[in-house]
């Protein structure tokens, strides 16, 4: 037939620029070097990403779900293919990743126990639940007034974090779908709406991040809720928390403001539908009755599972939390069951 492509076998022009770590360097010969020039008895140090990793699609997904970097494994399958067994061995500590050459030695920190479980949970959540995050700023003037009045009238210790938690509980009572779980079934999936609110709250401990749980938090008024949070937090920090103290939450709240930051994009606790983060309270210009005044302002960030909660519902729930904090009812807060 007619010739459609002409190929020249000699290349005289300079090679095109290539990505760092790929291709040949400028001026290098394009001919393949004879294999015999590489001594067969010289040792070779295997390094991650030294060649393209070969693995079946299901194996790649399994590695991704488990948070394993395939480039750190030496495949035991045909032609060096990474197998599911290689990944399982790596998870169980049976495979030592290939050594990486560095100019300076660094500190290698083992990730075990609670830290590893938390890491695996966060990876599972981030890659399973489609996260949507929204945020709003709130004038905390009224909330801070209520905190001081409660301290004065009832001699009870309470913090803005407790009222933020109470506001989230109220929102969950008004919009029960944010207090739910996604359940995969043979027929498809179900959304399980929990009858009670078991409030988890992220806590920084010597063992890393833990999420103790206050069960039936919807039955507590803010003063009782404050006592329950303090009890569970102390257990988490002194190591006396039982597994039941750290599991079974249905919705979570976290306070990143204690670290001096304005806000964040929290990752949903696995098995839940939503998480609320509060930032630091800082004085900012704020418009009140068409005048600019300085007010204590806080950012609320709400992440939710878009399979369960659509944008409209998520927005309404977050707005409900903000509205409650802007004008909480003092009499109700002081009421003890």
C-alpha positions, 0 to 999 in steps of 0.5 A, a space after each residue: 500500500 502507500 507509505 503513510 509514515 517515514 521513520 529516520 533511524 538516526 537522530 541528530 537534533 538535541 533531545 526534547 527537555 524531559 521531566 526531572 528523573 526521566 529520560 536522558 540528560 542533554 548530550 547523552 548517547 541515545 544508543 542502548 548500552 550493552 548489558 555486559 557492561 554492568 557487572 553481574 556481581 556488583 550489589 544494587 540498592 533498591 530504591 522506591 520509584 526506581 521503576 514502574 510498579 506493576 500491580 493489578 487494578 484490584 491490588 492497587 485499590 487494596 493498597 490505596 484503601 490501606 494507605 500503602 505506597 506501592 513504590 515502597 514494596 518489592 513485588 514477589 509476583 511474576 516479573 516483580 509484580 506486587 501482589 495482595 499478599 505483598 501488601 498484607 505482609 507490609 501491613 503486618 510488618 512482614 516486609 521492610 521497605 527498600 532503603 532510601 539513600 539520604 545525605 543526612 540521617 533522619 529520625 524514624 518514628 514508628 506508627 503503632 497502636 492507637 496512632 496507626 488505628 487513627 491513621 487508618 481510620 482517617 485514610 478510610 474516611 477520606 477515601 470513602 466518604 465524599 467530603 463537603 466542607 462549609 464554614 460561617 463566622 459567628 459573633 460570639 458576644 452573646 455566648 461569652 456573656 452567657 458563659 460568664 453568667 453561668 459561672 456567676 449564678 451557678 458556680 459551674 465551670 463552662 466554656 464556649 466549647 461546651 456551648 458549641 457542642 450544645 449547639 451541634 446537638 440542637 442542630 442534630 435534633 432539628 436535622 436528624 440526618 446529620 446524626 446518621 451512618 451510611 450502611 452498605 447492603 447487598 441491595 445497595 445502601 441504607 442511611 441509619 438515623 440514630 435515635 440518640 446523639 452520642 457526641 464524640 469530641 477530638 482530644 489531643 493526648 500524649 498518645 495522639 488524637 483520641 475521640 472520647 464519646 459522651 453517650 446520650 448527649 441529647 439528654 444533657 443540658 449544657 451544665 451536665 454536658 460540660 461535666 460529662 465532657 470533662 470526665 471523658 476528656 480526663 479519661 482519654 488523657 490519663 489512659 483510663 478510657 475503656 474501648 467503649 469510652 472511645 467508640 460508638 460516637 454518632 457525630 463529632 465536634 473538634 476545637 482547633 482554636 485552642 492551637 491559635 488557628 482560625 479554622 480547618 477542614 476536619 475529616 469525618 470520623 468513620 461511620 459518621 455523617 458530619 463533624 463540626 470544627 470551631 476556630 479561635 475567637 478573635 476580635 474583628 470589625 463587624 457590622 451591627 445596625 449599619 455600624 462597624 464595631 469590634 466583636 469577638 468573632 469565631 469561624 465554624 467549619 462543617 464537614 459532611 458526607 455528601 452521600 447522606 447530606 446534600 448541600 441544602 441540609 448541610 447549610 441549614 444545619 450549620 446555620 442553625 448552630 451559628 444562630 444558636 450561638 449568636 443568641 442562646 437562651 440563658 434560662 434554658 442553659 441554666 435548667 438542670 434535669 
